[in-house]
Amino acid sequence: MSLKPSGILRKGLFLIKSKKVILGCTNCYKNFKRSFSSEEVEVKHILELIPQSLLKVPFKEAYLHHPCPAWQFEEIRKKARKLIEDKVELKEARLPACCGAGGALYQNEELASEFRKKL
């Protein structure tokens, strides 16, 4: 019998006896948030934990691109913005802008466009 992804995650967390998870991948963050209640596991994105004082930005202006799944989590986008907004002149998309790399959508512009509509 094969386990669904949430079953694999549960088994892994049970084996290491962890109730807290820190993730750097927005897709992983999305899947953990969907798979566990806040009572079961505390899920944090790494951006929620990085102190702004430690961040050094080597340029004066930047475009902040949010991965497509981040559009579902406003707290992640806000934290990313807050980390750098006083360090650089920041340009940022106000709507999802799919780069197409996730799922190889860059090979099919029509499919990437349909995906953006669903966000």
HELIX and SHEET records of a PDB file:
HELIX    1   1 PRO A    5  ILE A   16  1                                  12    
HELIX    2   2 THR A   26  SER A   35  1                                  10    
HELIX    3   3 ILE A   46  GLU A   48  5                                   3    
HELIX    4   4 GLN A   52  LEU A   54  5                                   3    
HELIX    5   5 CYS A   68  GLN A   72  5                                   5    
HELIX    6   6 GLU A   74  ILE A   84  1                                  11    
HELIX    7   7 GLY A  102  GLN A  107  5                                   6    
HELIX    8   8 GLU A  109  LYS A  118  1                                  10    
SHEET    1   A 2 LYS A  20  LEU A  23  0                                        
SHEET    2   A 2 GLU A  42  HIS A  45  1                                        
SHEET    1   B 2 GLU A  61  LEU A  64  0                                        
SHEET    2   B 2 GLU A  89  GLU A  92  1                                        
END                                                                             
